[in-house]
Amino acid sequence: MPAIHYRGRFAPSPTGPLHMGSMLAAFGSWLLARHAGGQWLVRVEDVDPPREVAGAVESQLATLAAFGLHSDAPVQYQRRRSALYQAAIDQLLAQDKAFACHCSRADLASQHGIHRYCVASQQRPQPAIRLRVADGSHVSFDDALQGRQQQDVDREVGDVVLLRADGCWAYQLAVVVDDAEQGITDVVRGADLIDSTARQILLQRALGLATPQYLHLPLLLDSSGQKLSKSQAAVPVDAAQPLPVLRWLWVALGQDPAPLEATASVAETLQHAAASFRPDRLQKTSRRAPIQPPG
């Protein structure tokens, strides 16, 4: 894609219908892109077929359309991008920045799941491919909302899986390659993914790719404090009643409710939201989702 000063994205995994938490990330990322006068793209992260739910892709895209959130470029699907991922793996292997690993989870249990050296009890028919994370790999970055973040990737994460032993591309590889290939300048997503950012930055450096700006939005929690996506409270949003949901999400993002109170359509609501959005009012901390979805 041609260079642009701001290009954001929303990248759902097709593991079920969109709920309030995923819509908060979608709406928040769309607002930030519109505020910057940039583009907003949609990418379907269907890199993990065993977790994919039949019909989820169509449901998610239909929900986004009902909320007036349309990608500024054709929707991309990770399942069609294997050649890009393989090229990245080949580059890293050729430069000795990645290696084949036969270790299983059971093998790594004594190391708390953190791979620092191979301890495989037997050879696998198809080994995993891991990024070689050097000792002392300390990564820090400034999150545009959450502030300074830092992680000792070698000690806290270990050698990062890029290709799983079951033949599936790992999320960390796919997201880094996709963001670079699509020219994403700003990654806006939920705070549950902030822990992945340091290892993604390491992988970007290993591949010689630019690092985008990151902003991690607060999570929506259920009444017990559990992340909504893992909760029974994560019911699908009602695509037939988008206005109450948009107004609730607007307030959840710290915005003044007044500009959206009298809007009569999705298009009018989004127009007022884009014109009135103030990034400095974004909320940093997680909050409770409504017991019943707005509507």
FENBELVEN-V202645 format. One record per residue. N is the residue number from 1. RES is the residue in one letter. PHI is phi in radians with two decimals (NA if undefined). OMEGA is omega in degrees with one decimal (none if undefined). Layout:
<<N	RES	PHI	OMEGA> <N	RES	PHI	OMEGA>>
This chain:
<<1	M	NA	176.8> <2	P	-1.14	-179.2> <3	A	-1.14	177.6> <4	I	-2.53	-172.8> <5	H	-1.27	177.9> <6	Y	-2.56	172.9> <7	R	-2.42	178.7> <8	G	-1.87	-179.4> <9	R	-2.76	169.6> <10	F	-2.15	-170.4> <11	A	-2.30	-179.1> <12	P	-1.35	171.3> <13	S	-1.66	-175.4> <14	P	-1.41	-179.7> <15	T	-1.76	179.9> <16	G	2.76	-179.6> <17	P	-1.22	177.5> <18	L	-1.25	177.5> <19	H	-2.02	-174.9> <20	M	-1.08	179.9> <21	G	-1.15	178.8> <22	S	-1.20	177.7> <23	M	-1.22	175.3> <24	L	-1.10	178.7> <25	A	-1.17	179.9> <26	A	-1.11	-177.5> <27	F	-1.17	179.5> <28	G	-1.10	179.4> <29	S	-1.20	177.1> <30	W	-1.11	-179.7> <31	L	-1.07	-179.1> <32	L	-1.15	177.5> <33	A	-1.15	179.7> <34	R	-1.17	179.2> <35	H	-1.08	-179.4> <36	A	-1.45	-176.7> <37	G	1.22	-176.1> <38	G	-1.89	-178.8> <39	Q	-1.81	177.2> <40	W	-2.27	-176.8> <41	L	-1.96	174.3> <42	V	-2.03	178.3> <43	R	-2.28	178.6> <44	V	-1.54	-176.1> <45	E	-1.60	-179.1> <46	D	-1.68	-177.7> <47	V	-1.53	-174.1> <48	D	-2.19	-175.7> <49	P	-0.91	-178.9> <50	P	-1.07	-178.7> <51	R	-1.69	-175.1> <52	E	-1.29	178.4> <53	V	-1.75	-179.4> <54	A	-1.00	178.0> <55	G	1.46	-175.5> <56	A	-1.18	-179.3> <57	V	-1.05	-179.1> <58	E	-1.08	179.0> <59	S	-1.11	-178.5> <60	Q	-1.12	-179.2> <61	L	-1.17	177.2> <62	A	-1.16	178.3> <63	T	-1.15	177.6> <64	L	-1.03	179.2> <65	A	-1.12	179.0> <66	A	-1.11	178.3> <67	F	-1.58	177.8> <68	G	1.31	-176.8> <69	L	-1.76	-174.8> <70	H	-1.92	179.0> <71	S	-1.13	178.3> <72	D	-1.41	175.2> <73	A	-2.56	178.6> <74	P	-0.93	179.0> <75	V	-1.08	178.6> <76	Q	-1.76	179.7> <77	Y	-2.16	-177.8> <78	Q	-1.12	-177.8> <79	R	-1.08	-178.8> <80	R	-1.69	-169.6> <81	R	-2.05	-176.3> <82	S	-1.04	-178.7> <83	A	-1.10	177.6> <84	L	-1.16	-179.3> <85	Y	-1.17	179.5> <86	Q	-1.12	178.8> <87	A	-1.10	178.3> <88	A	-1.14	177.4> <89	I	-1.05	-178.9> <90	D	-1.07	178.8> <91	Q	-1.08	-177.4> <92	L	-1.18	178.2> <93	L	-1.13	-179.4> <94	A	-1.12	-179.0> <95	Q	-1.68	-179.3> <96	D	1.03	175.4> <97	K	-1.69	176.8> <98	A	-2.50	-176.7> <99	F	-2.68	176.5> <100	A	-1.39	-176.3> <101	C	-2.36	-179.7> <102	H	-1.72	-176.8> <103	C	-1.18	174.2> <104	S	-1.73	176.5> <105	R	-1.07	178.6> <106	A	-1.11	178.2> <107	D	-1.05	-174.7> <108	L	-1.61	-176.5> <109	A	-1.03	-178.9> <110	S	-1.21	178.0> <111	Q	-1.83	178.7> <112	H	1.02	176.8> <113	G	1.37	-177.7> <114	I	-1.69	-177.5> <115	H	-1.54	173.5> <116	R	-2.11	174.4> <117	Y	-2.81	-173.9> <118	C	-1.29	179.1> <119	V	-2.30	-174.7> <120	A	-1.06	177.6> <121	S	-1.44	177.3> <122	Q	-2.77	179.2> <123	Q	-1.37	176.9> <124	R	-1.64	175.7> <125	P	-0.99	177.7> <126	Q	-2.33	-178.9> <127	P	-1.28	169.7> <128	A	-1.34	171.4> <129	I	-2.01	-178.7> <130	R	-2.08	169.6> <131	L	-1.30	178.4> <132	R	-1.39	-178.2> <133	V	-1.73	-175.9> <134	A	-1.24	172.3> <135	D	-1.02	179.1> <136	G	1.37	179.8> <137	S	-1.38	178.5> <138	H	-1.66	-178.9> <139	V	-2.10	174.0> <140	S	-2.24	178.2> <141	F	-2.71	179.7> <142	D	-1.80	174.9> <143	D	-1.35	-173.6> <144	A	-1.14	177.1> <145	L	-2.05	-173.7> <146	Q	-1.52	177.1> <147	G	1.50	-174.7> <148	R	-1.14	179.1> <149	Q	-2.23	178.4> <150	Q	-2.65	-178.1> <151	Q	-2.67	170.1> <152	D	-1.57	-171.0> <153	V	-1.12	-179.1> <154	D	-1.08	-176.5> <155	R	-1.48	-174.0> <156	E	-1.64	-176.5> <157	V	-2.16	-177.1> <158	G	1.53	-179.1> <159	D	-1.18	-169.0> <160	V	-1.46	176.2> <161	V	-1.24	177.8> <162	L	-1.93	175.9> <163	L	-2.30	-175.8> <164	R	-1.35	-179.4> <165	A	-1.18	176.4> <166	D	-1.50	177.7> <167	G	1.59	179.8> <168	C	-1.50	174.2> <169	W	-1.17	178.5> <170	A	-1.31	179.4> <171	Y	-0.93	-174.1> <172	Q	-1.05	178.3> <173	L	-1.20	-174.9> <174	A	-1.07	-176.1> <175	V	-1.19	179.2> <176	V	-1.17	-179.9> <177	V	-1.13	-178.5> <178	D	-1.13	-179.4> <179	D	-1.04	179.8> <180	A	-1.20	-176.3> <181	E	-1.15	-180.0> <182	Q	-1.53	178.9> <183	G	1.20	179.7> <184	I	-1.23	179.1> <185	T	-1.69	-174.8> <186	D	-2.41	178.8> <187	V	-1.76	177.4> <188	V	-2.02	-175.8> <189	R	-2.72	-178.3> <190	G	-1.26	-177.1> <191	A	-1.16	176.6> <192	D	-1.18	-179.7> <193	L	-1.75	-177.1> <194	I	-1.13	-179.2> <195	D	-1.21	179.1> <196	S	-1.41	-168.9> <197	T	-1.13	-177.3> <198	A	-1.07	-179.7> <199	R	-1.20	175.9> <200	Q	-1.19	176.8> <201	I	-1.12	176.1> <202	L	-1.03	-179.6> <203	L	-1.18	175.2> <204	Q	-1.01	179.7> <205	R	-1.13	-179.4> <206	A	-1.13	-179.3> <207	L	-1.60	-179.0> <208	G	1.26	-177.9> <209	L	-1.81	176.8> <210	A	-1.24	176.2> <211	T	-1.75	178.2> <212	P	-1.29	170.6> <213	Q	-1.36	180.0> <214	Y	-1.99	172.4> <215	L	-2.48	-177.6> <216	H	-1.89	-177.6> <217	L	-1.34	178.7> <218	P	-1.14	178.0> <219	L	-1.55	168.6> <220	L	-1.71	-176.6> <221	L	-2.03	173.1> <222	D	-1.48	-173.8> <223	S	-1.14	179.2> <224	S	-1.65	179.7> <225	G	1.53	179.2> <226	Q	-1.51	177.9> <227	K	-0.99	-171.5> <228	L	-1.03	-176.9> <229	S	-1.12	-179.6> <230	K	-1.87	-172.5> <231	S	-2.04	173.6> <232	Q	-1.15	178.7> <233	A	-1.34	-176.3> <234	A	-1.43	177.3> <235	V	-1.31	179.6> <236	P	-1.08	173.2> <237	V	-1.22	-178.6> <238	D	-1.52	-178.5> <239	A	-1.17	178.4> <240	A	-1.44	-178.8> <241	Q	-2.27	-173.9> <242	P	-1.28	-173.2> <243	L	-1.08	178.7> <244	P	-1.05	179.8> <245	V	-1.19	179.0> <246	L	-1.05	179.8> <247	R	-1.15	179.3> <248	W	-1.17	179.4> <249	L	-1.11	178.2> <250	W	-0.99	178.7> <251	V	-1.21	178.7> <252	A	-1.07	177.5> <253	L	-1.51	174.4> <254	G	1.51	-174.0> <255	Q	-1.57	176.7> <256	D	-1.16	-176.4> <257	P	-1.19	-171.4> <258	A	-0.95	-175.7> <259	P	-1.07	-176.7> <260	L	-1.84	-171.7> <261	E	-1.14	-173.7> <262	A	-1.88	-178.4> <263	T	-1.24	-172.3> <264	A	-1.95	-178.8> <265	S	-2.55	177.5> <266	V	-1.10	-178.4> <267	A	-1.06	179.4> <268	E	-1.16	179.6> <269	T	-1.09	-179.7> <270	L	-1.18	177.7> <271	Q	-1.09	178.8> <272	H	-1.17	-179.8> <273	A	-1.11	-179.8> <274	A	-1.08	-178.2> <275	A	-1.32	-172.3> <276	S	-1.82	-173.3> <277	F	-1.11	177.2> <278	R	-2.18	-179.7> <279	P	-1.02	-178.4> <280	D	-1.19	178.9> <281	R	-1.70	179.1> <282	L	-1.03	179.1> <283	Q	-1.48	-179.9> <284	K	-1.54	-169.7> <285	T	-1.70	178.9> <286	S	-1.16	179.5> <287	R	-2.49	-179.3> <288	R	-1.34	173.1> <289	A	-1.45	177.4> <290	P	-1.15	178.6> <291	I	-1.07	173.9> <292	Q	-1.93	179.5> <293	P	-1.02	176.5> <294	P	-1.02	179.3> <295	G	2.67	none>>
